[in-house]
Amino acid sequence: MNQVSELIIAKNSLVAISSSDGSDNTQSFHDQIEYLERITTNLHESVMKVRIVNEMNRQGQDRILITKISKEKARKVSKSIKFDYYEEAQIGIVGGIPEPSGNGQIVIATGGTSDYNIAEEAALTAEVYGNKVLRLYDVGVAGVHRLIANSQYLINANVVIAIAGMEGALVIQT
């Protein structure tokens, strides 16, 4: 029996005890149930990530991108699978980042520093697919001088991914 199964059995046992007990101590039972539910879910997600990656490897996939993986889950998954973890982007990469093989360049530009995590996720994803990526961070209104200084890169880019965050405003000329 694995840890996930044991935790599910423990959770179900607590539910049975709390419903038949009839005492006023049900709050602590509910707290324990919620705690076990969180642990079970986290372990289950980690186990599923490992199984999916192993199946993809078995089918010949050399390079695998694991997105939205927290540091805690990455630590658990890394016990079973060798991969590089990028905490700022919450991405794991099995098989490493290849040398750029695409045509042209992708520019990732952020309006501010708070968009860094999303920008890194986009940049690493593009790099895993063999694209050459240039990162231009904090080139919004407050850093417009940095935008102007890098304008040639934007003009020559094949793709520009602009990340402006919740407060950003993009001007589109028609």
Backbone as a printed PyTorch tensor [residue, N CA C, xyz], in Angstrom:
tensor([[[  0.8600,  -1.1840,   0.0000],
         [  0.0000,   0.0000,   0.0000],
         [  0.8980,   1.2370,   0.0000]],

        [[  0.5510,   2.2470,  -0.8120],
         [  1.3660,   3.4540,  -0.8840],
         [  0.8620,   4.5300,   0.0820]],

        [[  1.6210,   5.6190,   0.1930],
         [  1.2710,   6.7020,   1.1330],
         [ -0.0760,   7.3370,   0.8150]],

        [[ -0.3700,   7.4910,  -0.4610],
         [ -1.6470,   8.1100,  -0.8450],
         [ -2.7960,   7.2540,  -0.3400]],

        [[ -2.7200,   5.9380,  -0.5650],
         [ -3.7810,   5.0380,  -0.1070],
         [ -3.9300,   5.0830,   1.4070]],

        [[ -2.7960,   5.0770,   2.1080],
         [ -2.8360,   5.1240,   3.5760],
         [ -3.4910,   6.4090,   4.0710]],

        [[ -3.1840,   7.5280,   3.4280],
         [ -3.7800,   8.7980,   3.8500],
         [ -5.2720,   8.8370,   3.5540]],

        [[ -5.6850,   8.2750,   2.4390],
         [ -7.1240,   8.2420,   2.1160],
         [ -7.8560,   7.3930,   3.1450]],

        [[ -7.2810,   6.2470,   3.5230],
         [ -7.9050,   5.3970,   4.5490],
         [ -7.9780,   6.1370,   5.8810]],

        [[ -6.9070,   6.8250,   6.2620],
         [ -6.8970,   7.5890,   7.5240],
         [ -7.9570,   8.6760,   7.5000]],

        [[ -8.0740,   9.3800,   6.3730],
         [ -9.0850,  10.4370,   6.2510],
         [-10.4820,   9.8490,   6.3790]],

        [[-10.7560,   8.7550,   5.6850],
         [-12.0770,   8.1280,   5.7460],
         [-12.3930,   7.6120,   7.1440]],

        [[-11.3750,   7.1140,   7.8530],
         [-11.5790,   6.6600,   9.2330],
         [-11.9650,   7.8250,  10.1270]],

        [[-11.3010,   8.9740,   9.9540],
         [-11.6520,  10.1530,  10.7540],
         [-13.0680,  10.6170,  10.4600]],

        [[-13.4710,  10.5660,   9.2040],
         [-14.8370,  10.9560,   8.8480],
         [-15.8290,  10.0390,   9.5410]],

        [[-15.5700,   8.7370,   9.5490],
         [-16.4690,   7.7740,  10.1850],
         [-16.5340,   8.0040,  11.6920]],

        [[-15.3920,   8.2620,  12.3240],
         [-15.3600,   8.5030,  13.7730],
         [-16.1150,   9.7840,  14.1110]],

        [[-15.8880,  10.8520,  13.3460],
         [-16.5180,  12.1360,  13.6700],
         [-18.0210,  12.0720,  13.4750]],

        [[-18.5100,  11.2850,  12.5420],
         [-19.9570,  11.2280,  12.3170],
         [-20.6540,  10.3220,  13.3240]],

        [[-19.9250,   9.3700,  13.9220],
         [-20.5700,   8.4670,  14.8750],
         [-20.2950,   8.8510,  16.3210]],

        [[-19.3660,   9.7390,  16.5410],
         [-18.9290,  10.1060,  17.8880],
         [-20.0130,  10.8560,  18.6520]],

        [[-20.5720,  11.8750,  18.0590],
         [-21.6070,  12.6760,  18.7080],
         [-21.0750,  13.6520,  19.7360]],

        [[-19.7790,  13.7440,  19.9290],
         [-19.2210,  14.6680,  20.9240],
         [-19.0640,  16.0530,  20.3150]],

        [[-18.7050,  17.0210,  21.1700],
         [-18.4910,  18.3930,  20.7110],
         [-17.0930,  18.5980,  20.1400]],

        [[-16.3360,  17.5520,  20.0380],
         [-14.9470,  17.6490,  19.5950],
         [-14.8160,  17.5010,  18.0790]],

        [[-15.8840,  17.7850,  17.3540],
         [-15.8670,  17.5580,  15.9030],
         [-14.9780,  18.5520,  15.1710]],

        [[-14.7240,  19.7360,  15.7590],
         [-13.8720,  20.7070,  15.0810],
         [-12.4740,  20.1540,  14.8510]],

        [[-11.8920,  19.5140,  15.8600],
         [-10.5420,  18.9720,  15.6790],
         [-10.5470,  17.8580,  14.6360]],

        [[-11.6160,  17.0570,  14.5830],
         [-11.7210,  16.0270,  13.5510],
         [-11.7470,  16.6710,  12.1670]],

        [[-12.5340,  17.7360,  12.0150],
         [-12.6310,  18.4100,  10.7190],
         [-11.2860,  19.0270,  10.3130]],

        [[-10.5760,  19.5790,  11.2990],
         [ -9.2480,  20.1220,  11.0110],
         [ -8.3090,  19.0190,  10.5190]],

        [[ -8.3560,  17.8560,  11.1920],
         [ -7.5050,  16.7380,  10.7870],
         [ -7.8930,  16.2200,   9.4030]],

        [[ -9.1830,  16.1880,   9.1370],
         [ -9.6590,  15.7250,   7.8310],
         [ -9.1630,  16.6700,   6.7340]],

        [[ -9.2920,  17.9900,   6.9630],
         [ -8.8270,  18.9640,   5.9720],
         [ -7.3240,  18.8580,   5.7570]],

        [[ -6.5870,  18.6520,   6.8450],
         [ -5.1320,  18.5030,   6.7440],
         [ -4.7890,  17.2660,   5.9000]],

        [[ -5.4230,  16.1470,   6.2020],
         [ -5.1580,  14.9200,   5.4460],
         [ -5.5800,  15.0660,   3.9860]],

        [[ -6.6470,  15.8120,   3.7410],
         [ -7.1080,  16.0390,   2.3680],
         [ -6.0470,  16.8090,   1.5710]],

        [[ -5.4610,  17.8400,   2.2020],
         [ -4.4200,  18.6210,   1.5290],
         [ -3.2010,  17.7570,   1.2220]],

        [[ -2.7650,  16.9680,   2.1980],
         [ -1.6010,  16.1110,   2.0060],
         [ -1.8820,  15.0830,   0.9120]],

        [[ -3.0570,  14.4690,   0.9700],
         [ -3.4320,  13.4550,  -0.0250],
         [ -3.4320,  14.0620,  -1.4230]],

        [[ -4.0080,  15.2500,  -1.5690],
         [ -4.0700,  15.9090,  -2.8720],
         [ -2.6690,  16.2250,  -3.3820]],

        [[ -1.8070,  16.7830,  -2.5220],
         [ -0.4370,  17.1110,  -2.9270],
         [  0.3360,  15.8660,  -3.3380]],

        [[  0.2220,  14.8070,  -2.5460],
         [  0.9190,  13.5660,  -2.8920],
         [  0.3730,  12.9760,  -4.1840]],

        [[ -0.9420,  13.0060,  -4.3200],
         [ -1.5700,  12.4490,  -5.5210],
         [ -1.1100,  13.2050,  -6.7690]],

        [[ -1.0680,  14.5420,  -6.6950],
         [ -0.6140,  15.3340,  -7.8350],
         [  0.8390,  15.0120,  -8.1830]],

        [[  1.6810,  14.8580,  -7.1670],
         [  3.0850,  14.5290,  -7.4090],
         [  3.2160,  13.1520,  -8.0530]],

        [[  2.4710,  12.1760,  -7.5450],
         [  2.5070,  10.8250,  -8.1030],
         [  2.0400,  10.8440,  -9.5580]],

        [[  0.9920,  11.6050,  -9.8510],
         [  0.4730,  11.6740, -11.2210],
         [  1.4890,  12.3160, -12.1660]],

        [[  2.1700,  13.3650, -11.7050],
         [  3.1950,  14.0050, -12.5400],
         [  4.2900,  12.9980, -12.8850]],

        [[  4.7310,  12.2110, -11.8950],
         [  5.7660,  11.2100, -12.1240],
         [  5.2760,  10.1780, -13.1390]],

        [[  4.0560,   9.7030, -12.9740],
         [  3.5120,   8.6920, -13.8910],
         [  3.4000,   9.2260, -15.3210]],

        [[  2.9400,  10.4630, -15.4620],
         [  2.7910,  11.0600, -16.7990],
         [  4.1500,  11.2070, -17.4680]],

        [[  5.1360,  11.7310, -16.7240],
         [  6.4710,  11.9140, -17.2940],
         [  7.0780,  10.5600, -17.6710]],

        [[  6.9360,   9.5690, -16.7940],
         [  7.4710,   8.2410, -17.1060],
         [  6.8180,   7.6620, -18.3620]],

        [[  5.5240,   7.8320, -18.5160],
         [  4.8230,   7.3260, -19.6980],
         [  5.2940,   8.0610, -20.9560]],

        [[  5.4570,   9.3670, -20.8700],
         [  5.9370,  10.1300, -22.0250],
         [  7.3500,   9.6850, -22.4120]],

        [[  8.2080,   9.4510, -21.4080],
         [  9.5620,   8.9460, -21.6790],
         [  9.5040,   7.5800, -22.3360]],

        [[  8.6250,   6.7250, -21.8400],
         [  8.4790,   5.3780, -22.3930],
         [  8.0760,   5.4290, -23.8660]],

        [[  7.2890,   6.4440, -24.2230],
         [  6.8310,   6.5870, -25.6050],
         [  7.8300,   7.3490, -26.4860]],

        [[  9.0060,   7.6350, -25.9410],
         [ 10.0610,   8.2310, -26.7440],
         [ 10.1950,   9.7360, -26.6560]],

        [[  9.4570,  10.3690, -25.7790],
         [  9.5550,  11.8300, -25.6220],
         [ 10.8220,  12.1430, -24.8220]],

        [[ 11.7850,  12.8300, -25.4530],
         [ 13.0590,  13.1340, -24.7930],
         [ 12.9940,  14.3800, -23.9210]],

        [[ 12.2160,  15.3590, -24.3600],
         [ 12.1540,  16.6460, -23.6730],
         [ 10.7170,  16.8700, -23.2030]],

        [[ 10.5660,  17.1290, -21.8970],
         [  9.2240,  17.2930, -21.3250],
         [  9.2030,  18.5520, -20.4780]],

        [[  8.1810,  19.3610, -20.6740],
         [  7.9830,  20.6040, -19.9310],
         [  6.8990,  20.3660, -18.8870]],

        [[  7.2370,  20.5730, -17.6130],
         [  6.2780,  20.4140, -16.5160],
         [  5.9680,  21.8120, -16.0000]],

        [[  4.7430,  22.2880, -16.2300],
         [  4.3910,  23.6550, -15.8340],
         [  3.6110,  23.6760, -14.5270]],

        [[  3.5960,  24.8540, -13.9070],
         [  2.8420,  25.0880, -12.6720],
         [  3.1760,  24.0670, -11.5980]],

        [[  4.4730,  23.8350, -11.4080],
         [  4.9160,  22.8920, -10.3780],
         [  5.6020,  23.6820,  -9.2600]],

        [[  5.0390,  23.6050,  -8.0730],
         [  5.5780,  24.3480,  -6.9350],
         [  6.9170,  23.7450,  -6.5030]],

        [[  7.6390,  24.4900,  -5.6990],
         [  8.9390,  24.0400,  -5.2080],
         [  8.7870,  22.7420,  -4.4120]],

        [[  7.7430,  22.6690,  -3.5970],
         [  7.4910,  21.4680,  -2.7790],
         [  7.2220,  20.2480,  -3.6610]],

        [[  6.3600,  20.4220,  -4.6660],
         [  6.0540,  19.3020,  -5.5630],
         [  7.2730,  18.9300,  -6.3970]],

        [[  8.0500,  19.9220,  -6.8080],
         [  9.2580,  19.6460,  -7.5810],
         [ 10.2340,  18.8100,  -6.7570]],

        [[ 10.3320,  19.1240,  -5.4840],
         [ 11.2160,  18.3640,  -4.5920],
         [ 10.7640,  16.9060,  -4.5230]],

        [[  9.4650,  16.6900,  -4.3930],
         [  8.9340,  15.3210,  -4.3200],
         [  9.1280,  14.5810,  -5.6420]],

        [[  8.8140,  15.2430,  -6.7380],
         [  8.9110,  14.6090,  -8.0510],
         [ 10.3730,  14.3130,  -8.3920]],

        [[ 11.3010,  15.1720,  -7.9520],
         [ 12.7160,  14.9940,  -8.2850],
         [ 13.3150,  13.7410,  -7.6460]],

        [[ 12.6240,  13.1610,  -6.6890],
         [ 13.0970,  11.9070,  -6.0930],
         [ 12.9250,  10.7480,  -7.0710]],

        [[ 12.0180,  10.9060,  -8.0360],
         [ 11.7410,   9.8370,  -9.0020],
         [ 12.1770,  10.1690, -10.4220]],

        [[ 12.3040,  11.4590, -10.7300],
         [ 12.6090,  11.8860, -12.0960],
         [ 13.7090,  12.9320, -12.0540]],

        [[ 14.6770,  12.7970, -12.9660],
         [ 15.7360,  13.7990, -13.0670],
         [ 15.2420,  14.9190, -13.9850]],

        [[ 15.2140,  16.1470, -13.4860],
         [ 14.8300,  17.3060, -14.2850],
         [ 15.4220,  18.5660, -13.6820]],

        [[ 15.4730,  19.6170, -14.5060],
         [ 15.9300,  20.9260, -14.0340],
         [ 14.7070,  21.7040, -13.5840]],

        [[ 14.8020,  22.3220, -12.4020],
         [ 13.6670,  23.0910, -11.8700],
         [ 14.0050,  24.5680, -11.8660]],

        [[ 13.0650,  25.3820, -12.3720],
         [ 13.1980,  26.8340, -12.4150],
         [ 12.1100,  27.4160, -11.5130]],

        [[ 12.4970,  27.7160, -10.2900],
         [ 11.5310,  28.1430,  -9.2750],
         [ 10.7830,  29.4150,  -9.6750]],

        [[ 11.4890,  30.3910, -10.2530],
         [ 10.8440,  31.6650, -10.5970],
         [  9.7120,  31.4810, -11.6030]],

        [[  9.8070,  30.4720, -12.4510],
         [  8.7730,  30.2200, -13.4670],
         [  7.8700,  29.0510, -13.0760]],

        [[  8.2010,  28.3590, -12.0010],
         [  7.5010,  27.1420, -11.5730],
         [  7.4150,  26.1360, -12.7240]],

        [[  8.5780,  25.8890, -13.3270],
         [  8.6690,  24.9730, -14.4630],
         [  9.7730,  23.9550, -14.2010]],

        [[  9.4810,  22.7070, -14.5590],
         [ 10.4750,  21.6530, -14.5650],
         [ 10.7100,  21.2380, -16.0070]],

        [[ 11.9640,  20.9650, -16.3520],
         [ 12.2830,  20.5700, -17.7210],
         [ 13.0860,  19.2710, -17.6850]],

        [[ 12.4840,  18.2350, -18.2460],
         [ 13.1670,  16.9600, -18.4070],
         [ 13.8840,  17.0180, -19.7610]],

        [[ 15.1560,  16.7090, -19.7840],
         [ 15.8900,  16.6890, -21.0520],
         [ 16.5900,  17.9890, -21.3900]],

        [[ 16.4920,  18.9850, -20.5350],
         [ 17.2090,  20.2400, -20.7360],
         [ 16.6600,  21.1330, -21.8420]],

        [[ 17.2720,  22.2980, -21.9610],
         [ 16.8910,  23.2770, -22.9880],
         [ 17.8260,  23.0850, -24.1810]],

        [[ 17.2630,  22.8840, -25.3670],
         [ 18.1090,  22.6570, -26.5420],
         [ 18.7420,  23.9530, -27.0380]],

        [[ 19.7310,  23.8020, -27.8950],
         [ 20.2860,  24.9580, -28.5960],
         [ 19.1860,  25.5160, -29.5030]],

        [[ 19.1160,  26.8350, -29.6740],
         [ 18.0740,  27.4100, -30.5390],
         [ 18.1640,  26.8500, -31.9580]],

        [[ 17.0010,  26.4680, -32.4880],
         [ 16.9570,  25.9070, -33.8410],
         [ 15.9040,  26.5930, -34.7100]],

        [[ 15.2040,  27.5650, -34.1270],
         [ 14.1480,  28.2560, -34.8680],
         [ 14.7000,  29.3470, -35.7570]],

        [[ 13.8140,  29.9350, -36.5040],
         [ 14.1770,  31.0670, -37.3610],
         [ 13.8250,  32.3460, -36.6320]],

        [[ 14.7780,  33.2270, -36.4640],
         [ 14.4860,  34.5090, -35.8350],
         [ 14.5420,  34.4510, -34.3310]],

        [[ 13.9120,  35.4440, -33.7290],
         [ 14.0050,  35.6240, -32.2920],
         [ 12.6600,  36.0400, -31.7060]],

        [[ 12.4230,  35.5680, -30.4930],
         [ 11.2530,  35.9840, -29.7270],
         [ 11.7440,  36.9480, -28.6530]],

        [[ 11.0810,  38.1000, -28.5460],
         [ 11.3900,  39.0520, -27.4760],
         [ 10.2720,  38.9760, -26.4550]],

        [[ 10.6530,  38.8050, -25.1990],
         [  9.6980,  38.8250, -24.0910],
         [  9.9430,  40.1410, -23.3670]],

        [[  8.9410,  41.0010, -23.3430],
         [  9.0750,  42.3210, -22.7250],
         [  8.0400,  42.4740, -21.6170]],

        [[  8.5010,  42.9330, -20.4520],
         [  7.5760,  43.1630, -19.3480],
         [  7.4900,  44.6500, -19.0520]],

        [[  6.3050,  45.0520, -18.6020],
         [  6.1070,  46.4420, -18.2200],
         [  6.7670,  46.7660, -16.8980]],

        [[  6.8370,  45.8000, -16.0190],
         [  7.4130,  46.0410, -14.6950],
         [  8.0910,  44.7920, -14.1660]],

        [[  8.6380,  44.9050, -12.9580],
         [  9.3550,  43.7760, -12.3630],
         [  8.3960,  42.7420, -11.7740]],

        [[  7.1500,  43.1230, -11.4860],
         [  6.2040,  42.1620, -10.9070],
         [  5.7780,  41.0960, -11.9100]],

        [[  6.0620,  41.3080, -13.1880],
         [  5.6890,  40.3540, -14.2310],
         [  6.7980,  39.3370, -14.5070]],

        [[  7.8460,  39.3650, -13.7340],
         [  9.0220,  38.5350, -13.9690],
         [  8.6880,  37.0370, -14.0490]],

        [[  7.8820,  36.5190, -13.1090],
         [  7.5770,  35.0870, -13.0780],
         [  6.8590,  34.6240, -14.3400]],

        [[  5.8770,  35.3870, -14.7760],
         [  5.1320,  35.0420, -15.9950],
         [  6.0520,  35.1270, -17.2050]],

        [[  6.9000,  36.1450, -17.2340],
         [  7.8280,  36.3130, -18.3550],
         [  8.8120,  35.1450, -18.4290]],

        [[  9.3130,  34.7040, -17.2950],
         [ 10.2410,  33.5700, -17.2820],
         [  9.5450,  32.2860, -17.7220]],

        [[  8.2920,  32.1190, -17.3280],
         [  7.5270,  30.9500, -17.7770],
         [  7.3970,  30.9550, -19.3040]],

        [[  7.0700,  32.1100, -19.8710],
         [  6.9490,  32.2320, -21.3280],
         [  8.2960,  32.0180, -22.0120]],

        [[  9.3470,  32.5960, -21.4530],
         [ 10.6830,  32.4950, -22.0560],
         [ 11.1860,  31.0540, -22.0460]],

        [[ 11.0720,  30.3920, -20.9170],
         [ 11.5440,  29.0050, -20.8330],
         [ 10.7260,  28.0780, -21.7280]],

        [[  9.4270,  28.3180, -21.7960],
         [  8.5790,  27.5100, -22.6830],
         [  9.0360,  27.6640, -24.1320]],

        [[  9.2800,  28.8980, -24.5450],
         [  9.7390,  29.1470, -25.9160],
         [ 11.1050,  28.5000, -26.1580]],

        [[ 11.9890,  28.5650, -25.1730],
         [ 13.3230,  27.9790, -25.3230],
         [ 13.2720,  26.4570, -25.4240]],

        [[ 12.3720,  25.8300, -24.6670],
         [ 12.2240,  24.3780, -24.7380],
         [ 11.8270,  23.9470, -26.1480]],

        [[ 11.0950,  24.8030, -26.8490],
         [ 10.6740,  24.4950, -28.2160],
         [ 11.7150,  24.9380, -29.2570]],

        [[ 12.9230,  25.2680, -28.7980],
         [ 14.0170,  25.5540, -29.7170],
         [ 14.1100,  26.9820, -30.2150]],

        [[ 13.4350,  27.8900, -29.5520],
         [ 13.4560,  29.2860, -29.9870],
         [ 14.5490,  30.0820, -29.2810]],

        [[ 15.0920,  31.0550, -30.0040],
         [ 16.0280,  32.0110, -29.4180],
         [ 15.1880,  33.0950, -28.7540]],

        [[ 15.4610,  33.3760, -27.4770],
         [ 14.6380,  34.3140, -26.7030],
         [ 15.5070,  35.4290, -26.1470]],

        [[ 15.0080,  36.6540, -26.2850],
         [ 15.6440,  37.8200, -25.6610],
         [ 14.6780,  38.3540, -24.6130]],

        [[ 15.1660,  38.5330, -23.4070],
         [ 14.3390,  39.0260, -22.3090],
         [ 14.5900,  40.5270, -22.1130]],

        [[ 13.5200,  41.3050, -22.1530],
         [ 13.5860,  42.7450, -21.8500],
         [ 12.6120,  42.9980, -20.7040]],

        [[ 13.1270,  43.0790, -19.4920],
         [ 12.2750,  43.2140, -18.3210],
         [ 12.2860,  44.6500, -17.7980]],

        [[ 11.1370,  45.0680, -17.2840],
         [ 10.9660,  46.4010, -16.6990],
         [ 11.1830,  47.5010, -17.7360]],

        [[ 10.4910,  47.3790, -18.8630],
         [ 10.6090,  48.3800, -19.9320],
         [  9.2700,  49.0890, -20.1680]],

        [[  8.4930,  49.2340, -19.1140],
         [  7.2070,  49.9120, -19.2290],
         [  7.3560,  51.4150, -19.1070]],

        [[  6.3130,  52.0730, -18.6870],
         [  6.2910,  53.5340, -18.6170],
         [  7.4140,  54.0820, -17.7370]],

        [[  7.6260,  53.4470, -16.5740],
         [  8.6840,  53.9290, -15.6760],
         [ 10.0760,  53.6290, -16.2350]],

        [[ 10.1720,  52.6420, -17.1160],
         [ 11.4600,  52.2960, -17.6990],
         [ 11.4840,  52.5020, -19.1950]],

        [[ 10.7530,  53.5230, -19.6530],
         [ 10.6240,  53.7570, -21.0900],
         [ 11.9830,  54.0100, -21.7430]],

        [[ 12.9220,  54.5680, -21.0030],
         [ 14.2680,  54.7710, -21.5510],
         [ 14.9300,  53.4360, -21.8990]],

        [[ 14.6220,  52.3710, -21.1220],
         [ 15.1560,  51.0440, -21.4360],
         [ 14.4700,  50.4690, -22.6700]],

        [[ 13.2020,  50.8050, -22.8440],
         [ 12.4640,  50.3480, -24.0270],
         [ 13.0370,  50.9960, -25.2850]],

        [[ 13.2520,  52.2960, -25.2140],
         [ 13.8040,  53.0250, -26.3730],
         [ 15.2160,  52.5180, -26.6950]],

        [[ 15.9990,  52.2470, -25.6600],
         [ 17.3680,  51.7640, -25.8690],
         [ 17.3880,  50.3870, -26.5530]],

        [[ 16.3030,  49.6160, -26.3890],
         [ 16.2250,  48.2690, -26.9760],
         [ 15.2520,  48.1930, -28.1480]],

        [[ 14.8660,  49.3260, -28.6940],
         [ 13.8430,  49.3410, -29.7400],
         [ 14.2380,  48.5370, -30.9810]],

        [[ 15.5140,  48.4690, -31.2930],
         [ 15.9600,  47.7220, -32.4710],
         [ 15.6510,  46.2270, -32.3250]],

        [[ 15.7770,  45.7180, -31.1070],
         [ 15.4480,  44.3060, -30.8700],
         [ 13.9650,  44.0490, -31.1190]],

        [[ 13.1350,  44.9880, -30.6980],
         [ 11.6870,  44.8460, -30.9100],
         [ 11.3420,  44.9130, -32.3930]],

        [[ 11.9860,  45.7970, -33.1130],
         [ 11.7270,  45.9520, -34.5480],
         [ 12.1420,  44.6970, -35.3110]],

        [[ 13.2670,  44.0900, -34.9270],
         [ 13.8010,  42.9350, -35.6430],
         [ 13.2320,  41.5980, -35.1760]],

        [[ 12.4650,  41.5890, -34.1000],
         [ 11.9310,  40.3300, -33.5690],
         [ 10.8750,  39.7390, -34.4980]],

        [[ 10.8350,  38.4160, -34.5590],
         [  9.7780,  37.7230, -35.2970],
         [  8.4950,  37.6990, -34.4750]],

        [[  8.6490,  37.6120, -33.1580],
         [  7.5110,  37.5860, -32.2330],
         [  7.8790,  38.4410, -31.0250]],

        [[  6.9240,  39.2450, -30.5550],
         [  7.0920,  39.9910, -29.3140],
         [  5.9720,  39.5670, -28.3810]],

        [[  6.3480,  39.1100, -27.2000],
         [  5.3670,  38.7940, -26.1650],
         [  5.4660,  39.9180, -25.1440]],

        [[  4.4160,  40.7280, -25.0700],
         [  4.3890,  41.8650, -24.1430],
         [  3.5620,  41.4850, -22.9300]],

        [[  4.1630,  41.5910, -21.7590],
         [  3.4900,  41.2370, -20.5090],
         [  3.3870,  42.5070, -19.6900]],

        [[  2.1550,  42.9910, -19.5400],
         [  1.9540,  44.2830, -18.8900],
         [  1.2980,  44.1770, -17.5210]],

        [[  0.9070,  42.9970, -17.1070],
         [  0.3230,  42.8260, -15.7840],
         [ -1.0680,  43.4170, -15.6700]],

        [[ -1.5680,  43.4500, -14.4410],
         [ -2.9450,  43.8840, -14.1720],
         [ -3.1510,  45.3710, -14.4490]],

        [[ -2.1100,  46.1590, -14.2320],
         [ -2.2820,  47.5990, -14.3600],
         [ -1.7750,  48.1350, -15.6890]],

        [[ -1.2980,  47.2490, -16.5430],
         [ -0.7050,  47.6850, -17.8000],
         [ -1.7340,  48.0980, -18.8190]],

        [[ -1.3160,  48.9610, -19.6830],
         [ -2.1630,  49.3910, -20.7940],
         [ -1.3440,  49.3610, -22.0590]],

        [[ -1.7900,  48.5920, -23.0300],
         [ -1.0690,  48.4890, -24.2880],
         [ -1.7750,  49.3520, -25.3180]],

        [[ -1.0200,  50.1690, -26.0030],
         [ -1.5670,  51.0100, -27.0500],
         [ -1.4320,  50.2700, -28.3710]],

        [[ -2.5150,  50.1250, -29.0870],
         [ -2.5080,  49.4320, -30.3660],
         [ -2.8670,  50.4410, -31.4430]],

        [[ -1.9550,  50.6050, -32.4090],
         [ -2.2260,  51.5220, -33.5080],
         [ -2.8550,  50.7460, -34.6570]],

        [[ -3.8640,  51.3440, -35.2840],
         [ -4.4800,  50.6820, -36.4300],
         [ -4.2770,  51.4920, -37.6780]]])
